[in-house]
């Protein structure tokens, strides 16, 4: 007999996938009908100058492929969560009560930041396609918003949930006291920085799917069933997105996807840390090794140019370097997926051993 907890995790993932597949044709029709893509391709580097090599590789795709693909992910997750919850409230069928995974202790915060980040990202995408302010919200404004959301979450963990430490694998948790709050914010900002991995057809979706799947397994092992179901539902939404985003992409995940997903993943990592009796934060650099490499490649490029006066990589982040070196974008995507899946398996295995 299949344990009910396993069913409660897998059914939301399947429901979210079906919902995502169902809403995507309408989303696609709207995006193409209203030409929801950048009207002028290319981007400006951190030094204020056009990134010529990147622009040569991506300008044509950027001006013909809609943004807002993240709507499929968070939209299908939101519909699934509230649909199942509504069935639980309006029917007397015990199965729906068991299936309902909307709970204050485990899913309110990750779902809330997923939707909040998605809304901010949606505004940024709207500015991006309209060209005002130039390039959407500035990086500084987006970082401030992410920091403020992280601050609110950190305060909740610290003041309401009485969490002030981070687990260290095979050792006692490290007590941080009030420093727990800035630590939370720094991790959230680092995760958000990894969101620049979006930009190659299907790349970000596969990476995030592997990461959320790993944390679904960790949460399930910790008996945080509602949290595991939430992570699995996100995977279902991402898989629906990927169905339509395998090269050539029908739309990009864009800011409305990456901001919500990175913020939500940060909260999930903390929920599977001391609160869950595990080491969710320590597993983050392993499970998210591709995001770590992405952020480090950007930082190394900046430092290298500052010190030596030349670039270390052809383009940063790293996935664009491989494109510039001649890899087809589908090869970059598939190899990143493989690395992400292997990293997720390794991180999950270590988490289960701790």
C-alpha contacts under 8 A as a table, 3 or more apart, distances in Angstrom:
res1	aa1	res2	aa2	distance
2	X	6	X	7.12
2	X	7	X	7.33
3	X	6	X	5.57
3	X	7	X	6.75
4	X	7	X	5.01
4	X	8	X	6.10
5	X	8	X	5.00
5	X	9	X	6.44
5	X	225	X	6.53
6	X	9	X	5.24
6	X	10	X	6.29
7	X	10	X	5.23
7	X	11	X	5.80
8	X	11	X	5.78
8	X	12	X	6.82
8	X	98	X	7.28
8	X	99	X	5.28
8	X	101	X	7.97
8	X	225	X	7.51
8	X	229	X	6.42
9	X	12	X	6.10
9	X	13	X	6.91
9	X	225	X	6.99
9	X	226	X	7.73
9	X	228	X	6.11
9	X	229	X	4.15
9	X	230	X	7.79
9	X	232	X	6.28
9	X	233	X	7.97
10	X	13	X	5.20
10	X	14	X	6.35
10	X	229	X	7.08
10	X	232	X	6.76
11	X	14	X	5.06
11	X	15	X	6.03
12	X	15	X	4.95
12	X	16	X	5.93
12	X	80	X	7.01
12	X	81	X	7.91
12	X	99	X	7.98
12	X	229	X	6.31
12	X	230	X	7.65
12	X	232	X	6.87
12	X	233	X	5.23
12	X	236	X	7.80
13	X	16	X	5.22
13	X	17	X	6.17
13	X	229	X	7.31
13	X	232	X	4.98
13	X	233	X	4.01
13	X	234	X	7.13
13	X	235	X	6.53
13	X	236	X	4.47
13	X	237	X	7.52
14	X	17	X	5.09
14	X	18	X	6.24
14	X	233	X	7.49
14	X	236	X	6.10
15	X	18	X	5.20
15	X	19	X	6.18
15	X	80	X	6.48
15	X	233	X	7.72
15	X	236	X	7.59
16	X	19	X	5.05
16	X	20	X	5.98
16	X	76	X	5.47
16	X	77	X	5.74
16	X	79	X	7.80
16	X	80	X	5.51
16	X	233	X	5.63
16	X	234	X	7.58
16	X	236	X	5.21
16	X	237	X	5.44
17	X	20	X	5.03
17	X	21	X	6.16
17	X	76	X	7.43
17	X	233	X	7.73
17	X	236	X	4.37
17	X	237	X	5.15
17	X	238	X	7.78
17	X	239	X	6.53
17	X	240	X	5.23
18	X	21	X	5.12
18	X	22	X	6.12
18	X	240	X	7.48
19	X	22	X	4.96
19	X	23	X	6.17
19	X	76	X	5.54
19	X	79	X	7.66
19	X	80	X	7.28
19	X	237	X	7.97
20	X	23	X	5.38
20	X	24	X	6.03
20	X	72	X	5.72
20	X	73	X	6.88
20	X	75	X	7.63
20	X	76	X	4.96
20	X	236	X	7.92
20	X	237	X	5.72
20	X	240	X	5.20
20	X	241	X	7.06
21	X	24	X	5.47
21	X	25	X	7.67
21	X	240	X	5.40
21	X	241	X	7.79
22	X	25	X	6.86
23	X	26	X	5.60
23	X	27	X	6.28
23	X	72	X	7.18
23	X	76	X	7.74
24	X	27	X	4.89
24	X	28	X	5.84
24	X	72	X	6.32
24	X	241	X	7.93
25	X	28	X	5.06
25	X	29	X	6.06
26	X	29	X	5.12
26	X	30	X	6.25
27	X	30	X	5.24
27	X	31	X	6.17
27	X	72	X	7.59
28	X	31	X	5.15
28	X	32	X	6.15
28	X	250	X	7.66
28	X	251	X	7.88
29	X	32	X	5.46
29	X	33	X	5.86
30	X	33	X	5.13
30	X	34	X	6.08
31	X	34	X	5.46
31	X	35	X	5.84
31	X	36	X	5.10
31	X	66	X	6.16
31	X	67	X	7.93
31	X	68	X	7.94
32	X	35	X	4.81
32	X	36	X	6.40
32	X	66	X	6.84
33	X	36	X	7.99
35	X	66	X	6.82
36	X	65	X	7.97
36	X	66	X	4.96
36	X	67	X	6.25
36	X	68	X	7.82
36	X	129	X	6.30
37	X	62	X	6.94
37	X	63	X	5.85
37	X	64	X	6.36
37	X	65	X	5.85
37	X	66	X	4.19
37	X	67	X	5.56
37	X	129	X	5.43
38	X	41	X	6.28
38	X	62	X	6.23
38	X	63	X	5.13
38	X	64	X	7.72
38	X	66	X	7.58
38	X	67	X	7.93
38	X	128	X	6.42
38	X	129	X	4.42
38	X	130	X	7.43
38	X	131	X	7.62
39	X	63	X	5.65
39	X	129	X	6.23
39	X	130	X	7.52
39	X	131	X	7.54
40	X	59	X	7.80
40	X	62	X	7.96
40	X	63	X	6.16
41	X	55	X	7.16
41	X	58	X	7.48
41	X	59	X	4.38
41	X	60	X	6.83
41	X	62	X	5.54
41	X	63	X	5.51
42	X	50	X	7.47
42	X	51	X	7.37
42	X	54	X	7.30
42	X	55	X	4.62
42	X	58	X	6.94
42	X	59	X	5.14
42	X	62	X	7.57
43	X	50	X	6.07
43	X	51	X	6.25
43	X	54	X	7.94
43	X	55	X	6.78
43	X	135	X	7.81
44	X	47	X	7.80
44	X	48	X	5.76
44	X	49	X	5.45
44	X	50	X	4.41
44	X	51	X	5.79
45	X	48	X	5.35
45	X	49	X	5.49
45	X	50	X	5.90
45	X	51	X	5.69
46	X	49	X	7.47
50	X	55	X	7.84
51	X	54	X	5.52
51	X	55	X	5.99
52	X	55	X	5.02
52	X	56	X	6.14
53	X	56	X	5.19
53	X	57	X	6.51
53	X	315	X	7.33
53	X	324	X	7.51
54	X	57	X	5.20
54	X	58	X	6.12
54	X	59	X	7.93
54	X	315	X	6.96
54	X	320	X	7.47
54	X	324	X	7.88
55	X	58	X	5.23
55	X	59	X	5.07
56	X	59	X	6.09
57	X	60	X	7.77
57	X	324	X	7.62
58	X	61	X	5.46
58	X	62	X	6.04
59	X	62	X	5.20
59	X	63	X	6.42
60	X	63	X	5.57
60	X	64	X	6.70
61	X	64	X	5.44
61	X	65	X	5.87
62	X	65	X	5.66
62	X	66	X	7.75
63	X	66	X	7.88
65	X	249	X	7.40
65	X	250	X	6.51
65	X	251	X	5.47
65	X	252	X	7.11
66	X	69	X	7.56
66	X	250	X	7.32
66	X	251	X	4.83
66	X	252	X	6.35
67	X	125	X	6.96
67	X	251	X	5.60
67	X	252	X	4.85
67	X	253	X	6.52
67	X	254	X	5.63
68	X	71	X	5.79
68	X	122	X	6.99
68	X	125	X	6.88
68	X	251	X	7.10
68	X	252	X	6.44
68	X	253	X	6.03
68	X	254	X	5.85
68	X	255	X	7.53
68	X	256	X	6.15
68	X	257	X	7.36
69	X	72	X	5.86
69	X	73	X	7.55
69	X	241	X	7.18
69	X	251	X	5.31
69	X	252	X	5.00
69	X	253	X	4.26
69	X	254	X	6.53
69	X	256	X	7.74
69	X	257	X	6.95
70	X	73	X	5.16
70	X	74	X	6.38
70	X	75	X	7.98
70	X	118	X	7.70
70	X	241	X	7.75
70	X	252	X	7.45
70	X	253	X	4.52
70	X	254	X	6.46
70	X	255	X	7.62
70	X	256	X	5.41
70	X	257	X	3.80
70	X	258	X	7.40
71	X	74	X	5.52
71	X	75	X	5.23
71	X	76	X	7.87
71	X	118	X	7.90
71	X	256	X	6.90
71	X	257	X	6.85
72	X	75	X	5.25
72	X	76	X	5.84
72	X	237	X	6.74
72	X	238	X	7.82
72	X	240	X	7.48
72	X	241	X	6.05
73	X	76	X	5.52
73	X	77	X	6.30
73	X	234	X	6.89
73	X	237	X	4.41
73	X	238	X	5.38
73	X	240	X	7.48
73	X	241	X	6.33
73	X	257	X	7.21
74	X	77	X	5.00
74	X	78	X	6.00
74	X	114	X	7.15
74	X	115	X	6.83
74	X	118	X	7.34
74	X	234	X	7.49
74	X	237	X	7.03
74	X	257	X	7.35
75	X	78	X	5.21
75	X	79	X	6.16
76	X	79	X	5.14
76	X	80	X	6.03
76	X	237	X	5.80
77	X	80	X	5.16
77	X	81	X	6.07
77	X	233	X	6.04
77	X	234	X	6.04
77	X	237	X	6.12
78	X	81	X	5.22
78	X	82	X	6.17
78	X	111	X	7.97
79	X	82	X	5.43
79	X	83	X	5.72
80	X	83	X	5.09
80	X	84	X	6.05
80	X	233	X	7.84
81	X	84	X	5.55
81	X	85	X	6.15
81	X	100	X	7.70
81	X	101	X	7.27
81	X	102	X	6.57
82	X	85	X	4.88
82	X	86	X	5.86
82	X	102	X	7.81
83	X	86	X	5.05
83	X	87	X	6.26
84	X	87	X	5.10
84	X	88	X	6.30
84	X	96	X	6.89
84	X	99	X	7.13
84	X	100	X	5.69
85	X	88	X	5.06
85	X	89	X	6.35
85	X	96	X	7.85
85	X	97	X	7.96
85	X	100	X	5.25
85	X	101	X	7.42
85	X	102	X	6.58
86	X	89	X	5.07
86	X	90	X	6.00
87	X	90	X	5.28
87	X	91	X	5.73
87	X	96	X	6.20
88	X	91	X	5.80
88	X	92	X	7.38
88	X	93	X	7.40
88	X	94	X	7.88
88	X	96	X	4.82
88	X	97	X	4.80
88	X	99	X	7.91
88	X	100	X	6.38
89	X	92	X	7.91
89	X	97	X	7.82
91	X	96	X	7.82
93	X	96	X	5.82
93	X	97	X	7.04
94	X	97	X	5.07
94	X	98	X	6.38
95	X	98	X	5.09
95	X	99	X	6.11
96	X	99	X	4.85
96	X	100	X	6.07
97	X	100	X	5.38
98	X	101	X	7.93
100	X	226	X	7.97
101	X	107	X	7.32
101	X	225	X	7.73
101	X	226	X	4.56
101	X	227	X	7.52
101	X	229	X	6.56
101	X	230	X	7.09
102	X	106	X	7.85
102	X	107	X	5.78
102	X	108	X	6.80
102	X	226	X	6.92
103	X	106	X	5.68
103	X	107	X	5.37
103	X	108	X	6.12
103	X	226	X	6.95
104	X	107	X	6.08
104	X	108	X	5.04
104	X	109	X	7.67
105	X	108	X	6.94
106	X	109	X	7.24
106	X	110	X	7.80
106	X	224	X	7.25
106	X	226	X	6.14
106	X	227	X	5.28
106	X	271	X	7.55
107	X	110	X	5.52
107	X	111	X	5.81
107	X	226	X	6.61
107	X	227	X	5.70
107	X	230	X	6.70
108	X	111	X	5.35
108	X	112	X	5.78
109	X	112	X	4.96
109	X	113	X	6.13
109	X	153	X	7.71
109	X	267	X	7.30
110	X	113	X	5.37
110	X	114	X	6.04
110	X	263	X	7.84
110	X	264	X	4.77
110	X	265	X	7.47
110	X	267	X	5.75
110	X	268	X	6.38
111	X	114	X	5.03
111	X	115	X	6.30
111	X	230	X	7.92
111	X	264	X	6.92
112	X	115	X	5.34
112	X	116	X	6.02
113	X	116	X	4.85
113	X	117	X	5.69
113	X	149	X	7.56
113	X	260	X	6.37
113	X	263	X	6.17
113	X	264	X	5.64
114	X	117	X	5.40
114	X	118	X	6.05
114	X	259	X	7.81
114	X	260	X	4.12
114	X	261	X	5.90
114	X	263	X	6.48
114	X	264	X	5.07
115	X	118	X	4.90
115	X	119	X	6.15
115	X	260	X	6.24
116	X	119	X	5.19
116	X	120	X	6.44
116	X	260	X	6.78
117	X	120	X	5.22
117	X	121	X	6.06
117	X	146	X	7.84
117	X	256	X	7.02
117	X	259	X	5.14
117	X	260	X	3.98
117	X	261	X	7.73
117	X	263	X	6.88
118	X	121	X	4.98
118	X	122	X	5.94
118	X	255	X	7.44
118	X	256	X	4.36
118	X	257	X	5.99
118	X	258	X	7.83
118	X	259	X	6.18
118	X	260	X	4.63
118	X	261	X	7.98
119	X	122	X	4.91
119	X	123	X	6.41
119	X	256	X	6.51
120	X	123	X	5.23
120	X	124	X	6.40
120	X	256	X	6.92
120	X	259	X	7.90
121	X	124	X	4.95
121	X	125	X	6.12
121	X	254	X	7.80
121	X	255	X	4.50
121	X	256	X	3.74
121	X	257	X	7.08
121	X	258	X	7.84
121	X	259	X	6.13
121	X	260	X	7.54
122	X	125	X	5.08
122	X	126	X	6.22
122	X	255	X	6.72
122	X	256	X	4.61
123	X	126	X	5.08
123	X	127	X	6.32
123	X	256	X	7.92
124	X	127	X	5.14
124	X	128	X	6.07
124	X	136	X	5.02
124	X	137	X	5.38
124	X	255	X	6.86
124	X	256	X	7.69
125	X	128	X	4.78
125	X	129	X	6.31
125	X	136	X	6.49
125	X	254	X	7.24
125	X	255	X	6.33
125	X	256	X	6.94
126	X	129	X	5.45
126	X	130	X	6.25
126	X	136	X	7.44
127	X	130	X	5.13
127	X	131	X	5.83
127	X	132	X	5.27
127	X	133	X	6.14
127	X	134	X	7.65
127	X	135	X	7.21
127	X	136	X	4.56
127	X	137	X	7.04
128	X	131	X	5.18
128	X	132	X	6.70
128	X	133	X	7.50
128	X	134	X	7.02
128	X	135	X	5.14
128	X	136	X	4.19
128	X	137	X	7.79
129	X	136	X	7.89
131	X	134	X	5.08
131	X	135	X	6.20
131	X	136	X	6.88
132	X	135	X	6.93
132	X	136	X	6.32
133	X	136	X	5.35
133	X	137	X	6.58
134	X	137	X	7.80
135	X	138	X	7.17
137	X	141	X	6.25
137	X	142	X	6.49
138	X	141	X	5.27
138	X	142	X	6.37
139	X	142	X	5.12
139	X	143	X	6.09
140	X	143	X	5.15
140	X	144	X	6.17
141	X	144	X	5.07
141	X	145	X	6.24
142	X	145	X	5.09
142	X	146	X	6.19
143	X	146	X	5.09
143	X	147	X	6.02
143	X	189	X	6.99
144	X	147	X	5.02
144	X	148	X	6.13
145	X	148	X	5.12
145	X	149	X	6.24
146	X	149	X	5.21
146	X	150	X	6.05
146	X	188	X	7.33
146	X	189	X	6.68
146	X	192	X	7.69
146	X	263	X	7.65
147	X	150	X	4.98
147	X	151	X	5.94
147	X	185	X	5.77
147	X	188	X	7.35
147	X	189	X	6.66
148	X	151	X	4.89
148	X	152	X	6.32
149	X	152	X	5.23
149	X	153	X	6.36
150	X	153	X	5.04
150	X	154	X	5.90
150	X	184	X	6.76
150	X	185	X	5.17
150	X	188	X	6.32
150	X	263	X	7.68
151	X	154	X	5.03
151	X	155	X	6.05
151	X	181	X	6.74
151	X	182	X	7.73
151	X	184	X	7.60
151	X	185	X	6.09
152	X	155	X	5.20
152	X	156	X	6.31
153	X	156	X	5.07
153	X	157	X	6.31
153	X	267	X	7.73
154	X	157	X	5.14
154	X	158	X	6.06
154	X	180	X	7.46
154	X	181	X	5.10
154	X	184	X	5.90
154	X	185	X	7.23
155	X	158	X	5.01
155	X	159	X	5.63
155	X	160	X	7.55
155	X	181	X	6.52
156	X	159	X	5.37
156	X	160	X	5.06
156	X	161	X	6.49
157	X	160	X	5.74
157	X	161	X	4.77
157	X	162	X	6.20
157	X	163	X	5.40
157	X	164	X	7.75
158	X	161	X	5.91
158	X	162	X	4.93
158	X	163	X	4.74
158	X	164	X	5.67
158	X	178	X	7.83
158	X	180	X	7.36
158	X	181	X	7.22
159	X	162	X	5.51
159	X	163	X	7.54
163	X	274	X	7.52
163	X	275	X	7.40
164	X	175	X	6.14
164	X	176	X	5.64
164	X	177	X	5.07
164	X	178	X	6.89
164	X	179	X	7.87
164	X	180	X	5.35
165	X	173	X	6.07
165	X	174	X	5.29
165	X	175	X	4.23
165	X	176	X	5.19
165	X	177	X	6.91
165	X	180	X	6.52
165	X	274	X	7.11
166	X	173	X	5.47
166	X	174	X	5.28
166	X	175	X	6.70
166	X	176	X	7.45
166	X	180	X	7.99
166	X	273	X	6.80
166	X	274	X	6.26
166	X	279	X	7.63
166	X	281	X	7.23
167	X	171	X	7.76
167	X	172	X	6.84
167	X	173	X	4.12
167	X	174	X	6.09
167	X	273	X	6.13
167	X	274	X	5.73
167	X	278	X	6.95
167	X	279	X	5.09
167	X	280	X	7.81
167	X	281	X	7.34
167	X	282	X	7.18
168	X	171	X	5.39
168	X	172	X	6.25
168	X	173	X	5.31
168	X	174	X	6.55
168	X	279	X	6.55
168	X	282	X	6.75
169	X	172	X	7.81
169	X	279	X	6.27
169	X	282	X	7.16
169	X	354	X	6.35
170	X	354	X	6.39
173	X	274	X	7.51
176	X	179	X	5.18
176	X	180	X	5.17
177	X	180	X	5.79
178	X	181	X	6.04
179	X	182	X	5.56
179	X	183	X	6.22
180	X	183	X	5.05
180	X	184	X	6.13
181	X	184	X	5.18
181	X	185	X	6.43
182	X	185	X	4.97
182	X	186	X	6.11
183	X	186	X	5.18
183	X	187	X	6.27
184	X	187	X	5.29
184	X	188	X	6.19
185	X	188	X	5.06
185	X	189	X	6.16
186	X	189	X	5.13
186	X	190	X	6.13
187	X	190	X	5.03
187	X	191	X	6.14
187	X	266	X	7.22
188	X	191	X	5.12
188	X	192	X	6.16
188	X	262	X	7.43
188	X	263	X	6.28
188	X	266	X	5.78
189	X	192	X	5.02
189	X	193	X	6.10
190	X	193	X	5.06
190	X	194	X	6.50
190	X	295	X	7.60
191	X	194	X	5.17
191	X	195	X	6.94
191	X	262	X	5.61
191	X	263	X	7.37
191	X	266	X	7.01
191	X	291	X	7.37
192	X	195	X	5.22
192	X	196	X	8.00
192	X	258	X	7.45
192	X	259	X	6.30
192	X	262	X	5.36
192	X	263	X	6.89
193	X	196	X	6.25
193	X	295	X	6.30
194	X	197	X	6.08
194	X	291	X	4.69
194	X	292	X	6.74
194	X	294	X	6.03
194	X	295	X	5.49
195	X	198	X	6.14
195	X	204	X	7.75
195	X	258	X	5.40
195	X	259	X	7.11
195	X	262	X	6.92
195	X	291	X	7.39
196	X	199	X	7.19
196	X	294	X	7.64
196	X	317	X	7.59
197	X	200	X	7.72
197	X	203	X	7.20
197	X	204	X	5.74
197	X	291	X	7.08
197	X	294	X	6.67
197	X	317	X	7.42
197	X	319	X	7.44
198	X	203	X	6.49
198	X	204	X	4.88
198	X	252	X	7.67
198	X	253	X	6.82
198	X	254	X	6.69
198	X	258	X	7.52
199	X	203	X	7.41
199	X	204	X	7.63
199	X	252	X	7.37
199	X	254	X	7.97
200	X	203	X	5.48
200	X	204	X	7.58
200	X	329	X	6.35
200	X	333	X	7.01
201	X	245	X	6.26
201	X	246	X	6.31
201	X	247	X	5.38
201	X	248	X	6.47
201	X	249	X	5.22
201	X	252	X	7.27
201	X	329	X	7.07
201	X	330	X	7.35
201	X	333	X	7.17
202	X	205	X	5.47
202	X	206	X	6.40
202	X	242	X	6.11
202	X	245	X	5.29
202	X	246	X	5.31
202	X	247	X	6.74
202	X	249	X	6.90
202	X	333	X	6.47
203	X	206	X	5.66
203	X	207	X	6.47
203	X	332	X	7.77
203	X	333	X	4.76
203	X	334	X	7.70
203	X	336	X	7.07
203	X	337	X	7.20
204	X	207	X	5.17
204	X	208	X	6.10
204	X	253	X	7.57
205	X	208	X	5.33
205	X	209	X	6.05
205	X	238	X	5.98
205	X	239	X	7.64
205	X	241	X	7.39
205	X	242	X	6.27
205	X	253	X	7.46
206	X	209	X	5.09
206	X	210	X	6.32
206	X	238	X	7.71
206	X	239	X	7.95
206	X	242	X	7.33
206	X	337	X	5.65
206	X	340	X	7.90
207	X	210	X	5.38
207	X	211	X	6.44
207	X	290	X	7.55
207	X	336	X	7.18
207	X	337	X	5.84
207	X	340	X	5.65
207	X	341	X	7.77
208	X	211	X	5.06
208	X	212	X	6.12
208	X	235	X	7.91
208	X	238	X	7.79
208	X	261	X	7.74
209	X	212	X	5.35
209	X	213	X	6.01
209	X	234	X	7.61
209	X	235	X	5.02
209	X	238	X	6.15
209	X	239	X	7.28
210	X	213	X	5.12
210	X	214	X	6.23
210	X	235	X	7.87
210	X	337	X	7.90
210	X	340	X	6.12
210	X	341	X	5.50
210	X	344	X	6.10
211	X	214	X	5.19
211	X	215	X	6.44
211	X	287	X	5.95
211	X	288	X	6.47
211	X	340	X	7.43
211	X	341	X	7.96
211	X	344	X	6.03
212	X	215	X	5.10
212	X	216	X	6.04
212	X	231	X	5.41
212	X	232	X	6.95
212	X	234	X	7.06
212	X	235	X	6.25
212	X	265	X	7.23
213	X	216	X	4.96
213	X	217	X	6.42
213	X	231	X	6.56
213	X	232	X	6.16
213	X	235	X	6.35
213	X	344	X	7.81
214	X	217	X	5.19
214	X	218	X	6.38
214	X	287	X	7.30
214	X	344	X	5.36
214	X	345	X	6.94
214	X	347	X	7.41
214	X	348	X	5.70
215	X	218	X	4.83
215	X	219	X	5.96
215	X	228	X	7.16
215	X	231	X	6.80
215	X	268	X	7.42
215	X	269	X	7.46
215	X	272	X	7.88
215	X	280	X	7.96
215	X	348	X	7.46
216	X	219	X	5.21
216	X	220	X	6.07
216	X	227	X	7.16
216	X	228	X	4.18
216	X	229	X	6.92
216	X	230	X	7.74
216	X	231	X	5.09
216	X	232	X	5.84
217	X	220	X	5.07
217	X	221	X	6.18
217	X	228	X	6.72
217	X	348	X	6.92
218	X	221	X	5.15
218	X	222	X	6.30
218	X	228	X	7.66
218	X	272	X	7.16
218	X	280	X	7.94
218	X	348	X	6.32
218	X	351	X	6.73
218	X	352	X	7.12
219	X	222	X	4.99
219	X	223	X	6.23
219	X	224	X	5.01
219	X	225	X	6.61
219	X	227	X	6.21
219	X	228	X	4.99
219	X	272	X	6.19
219	X	276	X	7.56
220	X	223	X	4.98
220	X	224	X	5.58
220	X	225	X	5.41
220	X	227	X	7.82
220	X	228	X	5.32
221	X	224	X	7.51
221	X	352	X	7.23
222	X	272	X	7.67
222	X	276	X	5.97
222	X	277	X	7.04
222	X	278	X	7.42
224	X	227	X	5.48
224	X	228	X	6.22
224	X	276	X	7.31
225	X	228	X	4.98
225	X	229	X	6.08
226	X	229	X	5.04
226	X	230	X	6.20
227	X	230	X	4.99
227	X	231	X	6.27
227	X	268	X	7.76
228	X	231	X	5.18
228	X	232	X	6.12
229	X	232	X	5.00
229	X	233	X	6.06
230	X	233	X	5.07
230	X	234	X	6.38
231	X	234	X	5.14
231	X	235	X	6.41
232	X	235	X	4.97
232	X	236	X	6.28
233	X	236	X	4.91
233	X	237	X	6.30
234	X	237	X	5.06
234	X	238	X	6.18
235	X	238	X	5.04
235	X	239	X	6.10
236	X	239	X	5.15
236	X	240	X	6.40
237	X	240	X	5.20
237	X	241	X	6.34
238	X	241	X	4.89
238	X	242	X	6.07
239	X	242	X	4.90
239	X	243	X	6.18
240	X	243	X	5.19
240	X	244	X	7.09
241	X	244	X	5.65
241	X	245	X	6.14
242	X	245	X	4.57
242	X	246	X	5.80
243	X	246	X	6.20
244	X	249	X	6.64
244	X	250	X	5.83
244	X	251	X	7.82
245	X	248	X	6.75
245	X	249	X	4.13
245	X	250	X	5.41
245	X	251	X	6.44
245	X	252	X	7.45
246	X	249	X	5.57
247	X	330	X	6.54
249	X	252	X	6.87
253	X	256	X	7.07
253	X	257	X	5.16
253	X	258	X	6.82
254	X	257	X	5.56
254	X	258	X	6.25
255	X	258	X	5.11
255	X	259	X	5.65
256	X	259	X	6.07
256	X	260	X	6.59
257	X	260	X	5.68
257	X	261	X	6.11
258	X	261	X	5.13
258	X	262	X	5.94
259	X	262	X	5.45
259	X	263	X	6.18
260	X	263	X	5.34
260	X	264	X	6.02
261	X	264	X	5.14
261	X	265	X	5.96
262	X	265	X	5.08
262	X	266	X	6.20
263	X	266	X	5.18
263	X	267	X	6.53
264	X	267	X	5.21
264	X	268	X	6.22
265	X	268	X	4.95
265	X	269	X	6.14
266	X	269	X	5.17
266	X	270	X	6.50
267	X	270	X	5.18
267	X	271	X	6.16
268	X	271	X	4.99
268	X	272	X	6.24
268	X	280	X	7.93
269	X	272	X	5.28
269	X	273	X	6.32
269	X	280	X	4.68
269	X	281	X	5.30
269	X	284	X	6.92
270	X	273	X	4.97
270	X	274	X	7.40
270	X	275	X	7.52
270	X	280	X	6.12
270	X	281	X	6.07
271	X	274	X	7.35
271	X	275	X	5.69
271	X	276	X	6.15
271	X	280	X	7.40
272	X	275	X	6.23
272	X	276	X	4.64
272	X	277	X	7.06
272	X	278	X	5.86
272	X	279	X	6.58
272	X	280	X	4.76
272	X	281	X	7.71
273	X	276	X	5.46
273	X	277	X	6.13
273	X	278	X	4.75
273	X	279	X	4.40
273	X	280	X	4.28
273	X	281	X	5.98
274	X	277	X	4.95
274	X	278	X	5.81
274	X	279	X	6.64
274	X	280	X	7.96
275	X	278	X	7.57
278	X	351	X	6.96
278	X	354	X	7.10
279	X	282	X	5.43
279	X	283	X	6.42
279	X	351	X	6.70
279	X	354	X	7.75
280	X	283	X	5.21
280	X	284	X	6.44
280	X	351	X	7.58
281	X	284	X	5.17
281	X	285	X	7.89
282	X	285	X	6.72
282	X	286	X	7.81
283	X	286	X	5.27
283	X	287	X	5.97
283	X	347	X	5.63
283	X	348	X	7.86
283	X	350	X	7.94
283	X	351	X	7.01
284	X	287	X	5.23
284	X	288	X	5.51
284	X	289	X	7.82
284	X	347	X	7.91
285	X	288	X	5.08
285	X	289	X	5.33
285	X	292	X	6.44
286	X	289	X	5.02
286	X	343	X	5.99
286	X	344	X	7.29
286	X	346	X	7.50
286	X	347	X	5.59
287	X	340	X	7.15
287	X	343	X	5.05
287	X	344	X	4.55
287	X	345	X	7.81
287	X	346	X	7.42
287	X	347	X	5.20
287	X	348	X	7.71
288	X	291	X	5.32
288	X	292	X	6.30
288	X	340	X	7.22
288	X	343	X	7.27
288	X	344	X	7.56
289	X	292	X	4.91
289	X	293	X	6.11
289	X	340	X	7.22
289	X	343	X	6.75
290	X	293	X	5.11
290	X	294	X	6.17
290	X	336	X	7.24
290	X	339	X	7.41
290	X	340	X	6.42
291	X	294	X	4.94
291	X	295	X	6.28
292	X	295	X	5.32
292	X	296	X	6.10
293	X	296	X	5.10
293	X	297	X	5.96
293	X	318	X	7.37
294	X	297	X	5.27
294	X	298	X	6.61
294	X	317	X	5.47
294	X	318	X	5.77
294	X	319	X	7.56
295	X	298	X	5.32
295	X	299	X	6.41
295	X	317	X	7.19
296	X	299	X	5.04
296	X	300	X	5.91
297	X	300	X	5.13
297	X	301	X	6.02
297	X	316	X	6.20
297	X	317	X	5.54
297	X	318	X	5.68
298	X	301	X	5.18
298	X	302	X	6.39
298	X	316	X	5.44
298	X	317	X	5.30
298	X	318	X	7.60
299	X	302	X	5.22
299	X	303	X	6.21
300	X	303	X	5.10
300	X	304	X	5.80
300	X	312	X	7.49
301	X	304	X	5.19
301	X	305	X	6.16
301	X	311	X	6.07
301	X	312	X	5.61
301	X	313	X	6.53
301	X	316	X	6.69
302	X	305	X	5.34
302	X	306	X	6.19
302	X	311	X	7.97
303	X	306	X	5.02
303	X	307	X	6.11
304	X	307	X	5.26
304	X	308	X	5.64
304	X	309	X	7.06
304	X	310	X	6.74
304	X	311	X	6.27
304	X	312	X	6.08
305	X	308	X	5.42
305	X	309	X	4.49
305	X	310	X	4.64
305	X	311	X	5.22
305	X	312	X	7.29
306	X	309	X	5.65
306	X	310	X	7.79
311	X	314	X	6.76
313	X	316	X	6.31
313	X	318	X	7.52
313	X	321	X	6.08
314	X	321	X	5.24
314	X	324	X	6.52
314	X	325	X	7.49
315	X	318	X	7.05
315	X	320	X	5.76
315	X	321	X	4.68
315	X	324	X	7.06
316	X	319	X	7.37
316	X	320	X	6.01
316	X	321	X	5.94
317	X	320	X	5.74
317	X	321	X	6.71
318	X	321	X	4.96
318	X	322	X	6.59
319	X	322	X	5.26
319	X	323	X	6.50
319	X	332	X	6.66
320	X	323	X	4.86
320	X	324	X	6.11
321	X	324	X	5.07
321	X	325	X	6.12
322	X	325	X	4.93
322	X	326	X	6.56
322	X	327	X	5.65
322	X	332	X	6.96
323	X	326	X	5.33
323	X	327	X	4.85
323	X	328	X	6.28
323	X	329	X	6.29
323	X	332	X	7.21
324	X	327	X	7.19
327	X	331	X	6.26
327	X	332	X	6.50
328	X	331	X	5.34
328	X	332	X	6.61
329	X	332	X	5.08
329	X	333	X	6.17
330	X	333	X	5.00
330	X	334	X	6.09
331	X	334	X	5.26
331	X	335	X	6.07
332	X	335	X	5.43
332	X	336	X	6.10
333	X	336	X	5.24
333	X	337	X	6.17
334	X	337	X	5.00
334	X	338	X	6.27
335	X	338	X	5.03
335	X	339	X	6.28
336	X	339	X	5.12
336	X	340	X	6.03
337	X	340	X	5.03
337	X	341	X	6.11
338	X	341	X	5.24
338	X	342	X	6.23
339	X	342	X	5.22
339	X	343	X	6.03
340	X	343	X	5.06
340	X	344	X	6.02
341	X	344	X	5.04
341	X	345	X	6.22
342	X	345	X	5.12
342	X	346	X	6.22
343	X	346	X	5.08
343	X	347	X	6.02
344	X	347	X	5.12
344	X	348	X	5.96
345	X	348	X	5.14
345	X	349	X	6.02
346	X	349	X	5.11
346	X	350	X	6.22
347	X	350	X	5.24
347	X	351	X	6.10
348	X	351	X	5.03
348	X	352	X	6.24
349	X	352	X	5.22
349	X	353	X	6.44
350	X	353	X	5.10
350	X	354	X	6.41
351	X	354	X	5.41
